[in-house]
């Protein structure tokens, strides 16, 4: 429930319409408007998933790098007809019910690689959520926990 609520709240803040707690992640599928995206049959082999690379543990208040890459294991096409047009990164800490938009990155077809790196600082254990938007296949997500220790 925490993940569903964070993603749906984040999507609303980001201006992505058609996402809400009742239609996101239903039965393992994702929905973007009228487009339903089935879960990956081969974990790690899906070119649309925005994989997050972040340390498992960090010190409170100290910046660390977070990289989000769509197509890390299987490259995603980067053509005008089929490309990743946006990557968003959100953070939800264990003490809050609201996700914070760390950054929204708009990408151009053929010239921008769907990989972003951003410095992040957290005060308490948090979950990072990434959303990637494919112009043909809708919104895909991924999340990782980062502990403060």
C-alpha positions in Angstrom: 0.0 0.0 0.0 2.8 2.4 0.9 4.4 2.0 -2.6 1.0 2.3 -4.4 0.1 5.4 -2.5 3.5 7.0 -3.1 3.6 6.4 -6.8 0.0 7.5 -7.3 0.5 10.7 -5.3 3.8 11.3 -7.1 2.2 10.8 -10.5 -0.5 13.4 -9.6 2.1 15.9 -8.5 4.0 15.3 -11.7 0.9 15.9 -13.8 0.6 12.4 -15.1 -3.2 11.8 -15.4 -4.9 8.4 -15.4 -2.9 7.1 -12.4 -4.5 6.5 -9.0 -4.4 4.1 -6.2 -7.2 1.9 -7.7 -5.6 1.4 -11.1 -1.9 1.3 -10.5 -0.2 -2.1 -10.1 -3.5 -4.0 -10.2 -2.8 -7.8 -10.4 0.9 -7.2 -11.2 0.2 -4.9 -14.1 0.7 -1.2 -14.5 -1.8 1.1 -16.1 -1.2 4.5 -17.8 -4.5 5.9 -18.9 -6.0 3.2 -21.1 -2.7 1.4 -21.6 -2.0 -1.6 -19.4 1.5 -2.8 -19.1 2.0 -6.4 -18.0 4.7 -7.3 -15.5 8.0 -8.4 -16.9 8.2 -12.2 -17.6 12.0 -12.1 -17.3 13.3 -10.0 -14.4 16.2 -7.9 -15.5 15.4 -8.5 -19.2 12.8 -5.7 -19.6 14.1 -2.6 -21.5 11.5 -0.3 -20.0 12.3 -0.6 -16.3 14.0 2.4 -14.8 16.7 0.7 -12.7 18.0 2.7 -9.7 21.6 2.4 -8.7 22.1 3.8 -5.1 24.0 2.7 -2.0 22.1 0.4 0.4 23.3 2.5 3.4 24.3 6.2 3.8 25.0 8.8 6.5 22.2 11.2 7.4 22.4 14.5 5.6 25.4 13.5 3.4 25.0 13.7 -0.4 25.2 10.5 -2.4 24.8 9.8 -6.1 21.7 8.1 -7.4 21.6 6.9 -11.0 18.4 5.9 -12.8 18.9 4.1 -16.1 16.2 2.8 -18.4 17.4 -0.1 -20.5 20.4 -1.0 -18.3 20.4 -4.7 -19.2 18.5 -4.5 -22.5 19.0 -1.2 -24.4 15.8 0.7 -25.1 15.3 2.1 -28.6 16.0 5.8 -28.8 14.2 6.8 -32.0 11.6 9.5 -32.7 9.0 6.7 -32.9 10.0 4.8 -29.7 11.9 6.5 -26.9 12.0 7.3 -23.2 10.7 10.8 -22.9 10.8 11.3 -19.1 12.5 9.9 -16.0 11.3 10.9 -12.5 12.8 10.2 -9.2 10.9 10.4 -5.9 11.8 9.8 -2.3 9.5 8.6 0.5 11.1 8.5 4.0 9.9 6.2 6.7 8.5 9.2 8.7 6.2 10.6 6.0 3.2 9.6 4.0 4.1 12.0 1.1 6.6 11.4 -1.6 9.1 14.2 -2.5 9.9 14.8 -6.2 13.7 14.6 -6.3 13.8 15.5 -10.0 11.9 15.3 -13.3 14.1 14.8 -16.4 12.7 15.4 -19.8 14.6 13.6 -22.5 14.7 14.2 -26.3 14.6 11.3 -28.8 17.8 10.3 -30.6 20.0 12.7 -28.7 19.4 12.0 -24.9 20.3 8.7 -23.3 17.7 7.5 -20.7 20.2 7.7 -17.9 20.4 10.4 -15.2 22.5 10.8 -12.1 21.6 13.2 -9.3 23.0 13.9 -5.8 20.5 13.1 -3.0 20.5 13.7 0.7 18.2 11.9 3.2 17.8 12.3 6.9 16.1 8.9 7.7 15.7 5.5 6.0 13.9 6.1 2.7 12.6 4.4 -0.4 13.6 5.8 -3.8 11.0 5.4 -6.6 11.8 5.9 -10.3 9.3 6.3 -13.0 10.2 6.0 -16.7 7.8 7.1 -19.4 8.0 5.3 -22.8 6.1 7.2 -25.6 4.7 3.8 -26.8 4.4 1.7 -23.7 3.5 4.1 -20.9 4.9 4.4 -17.3 7.2 1.8 -15.7 8.5 1.9 -12.2 11.3 0.6 -9.9 12.2 1.2 -6.2 15.0 0.6 -3.8 15.3 1.2 0.0 18.2 3.2 1.3 19.0 2.9 5.0 20.5 5.6 7.2 23.1 4.2 9.5 
